[in-house]
Amino acid sequence: QTGPPGVRSNNNEPATAFPVGICMGSTWNPALIEKLGKALGKECRAFGVEVLLGPTMNIIRTPLNGRNFETFSEDPFFSGVMGTAYVKGLQSENVGASVKHFIANNQEINRQSVSAELPERTLREIYLPAYKHVVKEAQPFTFMAAYNRINGIHATEHEYIKNDILRKEFGFTGVLLSDWGGVKSTVPSFNAALDLEMPGPGNYYEKPLRKALKKGAVTKDMVDKAALRMLSFIHNR
């Protein structure tokens, strides 16, 4: 668990306030950020936290976004380098990263419903490079889907973005989870390779997913793959 400055104890214990993402980016020092990630990992272990909900890697696109402080930069390449350093440091302590918010969550107004309208070139040149870099270089244990829509489709349901690009093209092998309350459907979300609805117990997975399996709306093979990703992740913890 995390807020932007560090670990949030499950038992409300005092924790270290680390620099936020934009301050990390201001160092221009990936080696230092890897050390910071390692320190975060050690503190997670001390608190019994096994997944840290970060780093935030959204590209800064508007100065009016109230969460710009959480992320590294407006530069896609630089953000990928810094995010990779953070993930490598954190996961060296066997604590899972949760790279977020995938994807195009660059402002907060109506964030549960707003649609980011992205042509393919913009997606490829601005929004995807940082995430591609962190997958190729650090293989985060988890990714967190954004609240917003992309070209009218919720991020949690976006098969092209999450399954075709993130999993198949980039080679992400970890767990895809939702932001808290971000799931809006059962079958479309599951078919888009979303493994885990947060928080639990979920409204759209749980019993609705069992019903969808019985009706043949999702396949046993897909359920097995999602379960295997979860079991592999739990085993690695």
Stockholm file with secondary structure:
# STOCKHOLM 1.0

chainA/1-237         QTGPPGVRSNNNEPATAFPVGICMGSTWNPALIEKLGKALGKECRAFGVEVLLGPTMNIIRTPLNGRNFETFSEDPFFSGVMGTAYVKGLQSENVGASVKHFIANNQEINRQSVSAELPERTLREIYLPAYKHVVKEAQPFTFMAAYNRINGIHATEHEYIKNDILRKEFGFTGVLLSDWGGVKSTVPSFNAALDLEMPGPGNYYEKPLRKALKKGAVTKDMVDKAALRMLSFIHNR
#=GR chainA/1-237 SS CEETTEECCTTCCCCCCCCCHHHHHHHTCHHHHHHHHHHHHHHHHHHTCCEECCCBCCCCCCTTCTTGGGSCCSCHHHHHHHHHHHHHHHHTTTCEEEEEEETTCCCCTTTTTCEECCCHHHIIIIISHHHHHHHHHHCCSEEEECSSEETTEEGGGCHIIIIIIIIIITCCCSEEEECTTCCCCSHHHHHTTCCBCSSSSCSSSHHHHHHHHHHTSSCHHHHHHHHHHHHHHHHHC
#=GC SS_cons         CEETTEECCTTCCCCCCCCCHHHHHHHTCHHHHHHHHHHHHHHHHHHTCCEECCCBCCCCCCTTCTTGGGSCCSCHHHHHHHHHHHHHHHHTTTCEEEEEEETTCCCCTTTTTCEECCCHHHIIIIISHHHHHHHHHHCCSEEEECSSEETTEEGGGCHIIIIIIIIIITCCCSEEEECTTCCCCSHHHHHTTCCBCSSSSCSSSHHHHHHHHHHTSSCHHHHHHHHHHHHHHHHHC
//
